[in-house]
Amino acid sequence: MAFTLRQLQFFVAAAEAGSVSGAARALSISQSSVTEAIRALEDDLGVTLFDRQARGLLITHKGSAFLRHARQILSDVATARTAFRDEAETATGRLSLGVTSLVAGYVLSDILSRFRHAFPRVDLNVIEDSGEYLQHLLIGGELDVAVLLTSSVRDRMALQVETLLVSPYRLWLPLGHPLAQQEAIALDELAGQPLIQLMVDEIEESTRRLTAALPVKPEIAFRTRSVEAVRSLVATGAGLAILPSLVYRPWSLEGDRIEIRDVSGDLPTVQVGLAWRRGAPLSPPALNFIRSAQSNIPNL
């Protein structure tokens, strides 16, 4: 698999910051996203780009050599965008876009605002529905592109899929909870704890598989389709939640603090990205939307 612009951006940010945490802060993304991107880049290149040390990252000789290439590539891409900006602003057409409810609230706005800014004269028709129904519309030619959880796309023969970001599951806790004293929490420490379960997309099934593996099953204190309800319930001490960091925010609507911690063990991830009908010609607006989404990193 060829490396991506996002991996190059993460690599350059890590090299400049000298640490994964510094790169994550600079890019407003999770540390795990930076770590995974650098690891994938090293696997693709077949070289070690950084020596991992207790106090951060030390770039290797080969890493320094590749850093020059990475900066040049990103500079060339920025120049190309500028060259075509005037042409983009006059582009017209219609784009039929599908999105799932979870993605609509946490990923789409950033992607869509950038696309609208670059292509202000393209008419947009956005449909929000379940991932399964959006896949049906894509295959039937009723949608051009969908932004959804790509990890739940079933028919890979009919649909072309590209993942934009990978979000790990984390544990949500109220302020002052005893488990919040730990940086990382073992999965079996959740046995017997009350859990708040989000019943949206594939998250419900992922959480069920996680809790089924525990020797002592946690009590499901509340089931809801609302992320805001999960936030409020966790913040007020009604229970804990295991959810993707994608949907984490540090405050509930009532202004109560929510802590987040890593969970050790084999946890799933949520993959968010694009899907479109395989083999079908893409309209210029659809092609431009895909390119715009590929070149911009949604914030986690």
C-alpha positions in Angstrom: 0.0 0.0 0.0 1.4 3.4 -1.0 1.8 6.0 1.7 -0.7 8.8 2.0 -0.5 12.6 2.4 -2.0 12.3 5.9 0.9 9.9 6.9 3.4 12.5 5.5 1.7 15.3 7.5 1.8 13.2 10.7 5.5 12.3 10.1 6.6 15.9 9.4 4.7 17.1 12.5 6.3 14.4 14.7 9.8 15.2 13.3 9.3 18.9 14.0 7.8 18.4 17.5 10.2 15.6 18.5 7.4 13.6 20.1 4.1 11.9 19.3 2.3 14.0 21.9 3.6 17.2 20.4 2.6 16.2 16.9 -0.9 15.3 18.2 -1.3 18.7 19.9 -0.2 20.5 16.8 -2.6 18.6 14.5 -5.5 18.4 17.1 -5.7 14.7 16.7 -5.1 11.7 19.0 -1.7 10.3 19.8 -2.7 6.9 18.6 -3.5 8.3 15.2 0.1 9.7 14.9 1.6 6.5 16.2 -0.4 4.3 13.7 0.4 6.6 10.8 4.2 6.6 11.5 4.2 2.8 11.9 2.3 2.3 8.6 4.7 4.7 6.9 7.8 2.8 8.2 6.2 -0.5 7.1 5.6 0.9 3.6 9.1 2.3 3.2 10.8 -0.6 4.9 13.0 1.7 7.1 12.9 3.0 10.7 12.2 6.7 10.7 12.5 7.3 14.4 14.3 5.8 17.4 11.7 5.7 20.2 13.1 7.0 23.5 11.6 7.7 26.9 11.6 11.4 26.3 10.3 11.4 22.7 11.4 10.6 19.2 14.9 10.8 17.7 14.8 10.9 13.9 17.2 8.4 12.3 19.6 9.1 9.4 17.1 7.6 6.9 14.3 9.5 8.6 16.1 12.8 8.0 16.6 11.9 4.4 13.0 11.1 3.9 11.9 14.2 5.8 13.3 16.4 2.9 11.2 14.4 0.4 8.1 14.6 2.6 8.3 18.3 3.0 8.8 18.7 -0.8 5.8 16.5 -1.6 3.6 18.5 0.8 4.9 21.7 -0.7 4.1 20.6 -4.2 0.6 19.6 -3.2 0.0 23.0 -1.6 1.3 24.7 -4.8 -1.0 22.5 -7.0 -4.0 23.4 -4.8 -3.3 27.1 -5.2 -2.9 26.7 -9.0 -6.3 25.2 -9.3 -8.2 27.3 -6.7 -9.6 29.8 -9.2 -10.8 26.9 -11.4 -12.4 25.2 -8.4 -14.3 28.3 -7.4 -16.1 28.4 -10.8 -16.9 24.7 -10.9 -20.6 23.8 -11.0 -22.7 20.7 -10.8 -24.7 18.6 -8.2 -23.4 16.2 -5.5 -25.7 13.7 -3.8 -24.0 12.8 -0.5 -25.0 10.2 2.1 -23.9 10.2 5.7 -24.7 8.2 8.8 -25.9 9.9 12.0 -22.7 9.3 14.0 -20.5 10.6 11.3 -22.7 13.6 10.5 -22.2 14.9 14.0 -18.4 14.4 14.4 -16.7 14.2 11.0 -18.8 15.6 8.2 -18.9 19.2 9.2 -15.1 19.7 8.8 -15.0 17.8 5.4 -18.1 19.6 4.1 -17.0 23.1 5.2 -13.7 22.7 3.3 -15.5 21.4 0.2 -18.0 24.2 0.2 -15.2 26.7 0.6 -13.3 25.3 -2.4 -16.4 24.6 -4.6 -19.0 27.2 -3.6 -21.1 26.8 -6.8 -21.7 23.0 -6.5 -25.3 22.2 -5.3 -25.3 19.7 -2.4 -28.0 17.2 -1.5 -27.2 15.4 1.8 -29.1 12.4 3.1 -28.6 11.1 6.6 -29.5 7.4 7.2 -28.2 4.1 8.4 -25.0 2.7 6.8 -26.9 -0.3 5.4 -29.4 1.9 3.6 -26.7 4.3 2.3 -24.9 1.3 0.8 -28.1 0.3 -0.9 -28.5 3.9 -2.4 -24.8 3.9 -3.6 -25.2 0.6 -5.4 -28.4 1.8 -7.0 -26.8 4.9 -8.2 -28.9 7.2 -6.1 -26.0 8.6 -4.2 -22.6 9.7 -5.5 -20.6 9.3 -2.4 -21.2 8.4 1.3 -19.3 9.3 4.4 -19.8 6.5 6.9 -18.2 3.8 9.1 -16.1 2.0 6.5 -15.5 -0.9 8.9 -19.2 -1.8 8.5 -19.3 -1.8 4.7 -20.2 -5.3 3.6 -20.2 -5.4 -0.2 -16.6 -4.6 -1.1 -17.2 -6.0 -4.6 -19.8 -3.4 -5.4 -18.3 -0.5 -3.5 -15.0 1.3 -3.5 -14.0 2.2 0.1 -11.3 4.5 1.5 -10.7 5.0 5.2 -9.9 8.5 6.3 -9.3 8.0 10.0 -9.2 5.2 12.6 -10.5 5.9 16.1 -9.7 3.6 19.0 -12.1 2.8 21.8 -11.5 4.6 25.1 -13.1 4.4 28.6 -15.2 7.4 29.7 -15.4 8.1 33.4 -16.9 10.8 35.7 -14.5 13.1 37.4 -13.1 11.6 40.6 -13.8 8.0 39.7 -11.3 5.5 41.3 -10.3 4.1 38.0 -9.4 7.6 36.8 -6.2 7.4 39.0 -4.7 5.0 36.4 -3.4 6.0 33.0 -4.5 2.7 31.4 -7.1 0.3 32.6 -7.3 -3.5 32.1 -10.5 -4.7 30.5 -11.2 -7.1 33.3 -11.2 -4.2 35.8 -14.5 -3.2 34.3 -16.2 -6.3 35.5 -19.2 -5.4 37.7 -19.1 -1.8 36.8 -22.3 -0.2 35.5 -22.0 0.7 31.8 -23.9 3.1 29.6 -24.3 1.6 26.1 -24.6 3.6 22.9 -27.0 1.9 20.4 -25.7 3.5 17.2 -24.3 1.9 14.1 -21.7 -0.9 14.8 -20.8 0.6 18.3 -23.6 -1.4 20.0 -22.3 -4.7 18.6 -18.6 -3.9 19.4 -19.5 -3.0 23.0 -21.5 -6.2 23.4 -18.5 -8.3 22.1 -16.2 -6.6 24.6 -18.4 -7.1 27.6 -19.1 -10.7 26.6 -15.4 -11.5 27.1 -15.4 -10.4 30.7 -15.5 -13.1 33.4 -18.0 -11.0 35.4 -20.5 -9.2 33.1 -20.9 -5.5 33.8 -24.4 -4.2 34.5 -25.9 -2.3 31.5 -27.3 0.6 33.5 -28.7 2.5 30.4 -29.1 2.1 26.7 -29.5 5.1 24.5 -29.1 6.3 20.9 -27.9 9.7 22.0 -24.2 10.5 22.5 -25.2 13.6 24.5 -27.2 11.3 26.9 -24.2 9.1 27.3 -22.1 12.2 28.2 -24.6 13.4 30.8 -25.0 10.0 32.4 -21.3 9.3 32.6 -20.5 12.8 33.9 -23.1 12.5 36.7 -21.8 9.1 37.8 -24.6 6.9 36.4 -22.0 4.6 34.8 -19.0 4.3 32.5 -18.9 4.0 28.8 -16.5 2.4 26.2 -16.7 4.5 23.1 -14.5 5.6 20.2 -12.4 8.7 20.9 -14.0 10.2 17.8 -17.1 11.2 19.8 -15.3 12.2 23.0 -15.8 15.7 24.4 -14.5 16.6 27.8 -17.7 18.3 29.0 -21.4 17.3 29.2 -24.1 19.8 28.2 -24.6 20.5 31.9 -21.0 21.5 32.2 -19.8 18.4 34.1 -16.3 17.0 33.4 -15.7 13.7 31.7 -12.4 11.8 32.0 -11.0 9.5 29.4 -8.5 6.6 29.7 -6.9 4.0 27.6 -8.1 0.4 28.0 -5.5 -2.3 27.6 -6.4 -5.4 25.6 -7.6 -6.3 22.2 -10.2 -3.5 21.5 -11.8 -2.8 18.2 -11.5 0.5 16.3 -13.9 2.6 14.4 -12.9 3.4 10.8 -14.5 6.4 9.1 -14.2 7.2 5.5 -15.7 7.3 2.0 -17.6 4.8 -0.2 -18.7 5.1 -3.8 -19.9 2.7 -6.4 -17.1 0.6 -7.8 -16.6 0.9 -11.6 -19.1 3.7 -12.1 -17.8 7.0 -13.6 -17.6 9.7 -11.0 -19.0 13.1 -11.8 -16.6 16.1 -11.4 -18.3 17.2 -8.1 -18.0 13.7 -6.7 -14.4 13.3 -7.8 -13.6 16.8 -6.3 -15.3 15.9 -3.0 -13.3 12.6 -2.7 -10.1 14.5 -3.4 -11.0 17.2 -0.9 -11.8 14.7 1.8 -8.6 12.7 1.1 -6.4 15.8 1.4 -7.9 17.1 4.6 -7.5 15.4 8.0 -10.7 15.4 10.0 -10.1 16.4 13.6 -10.5 13.7 16.2 
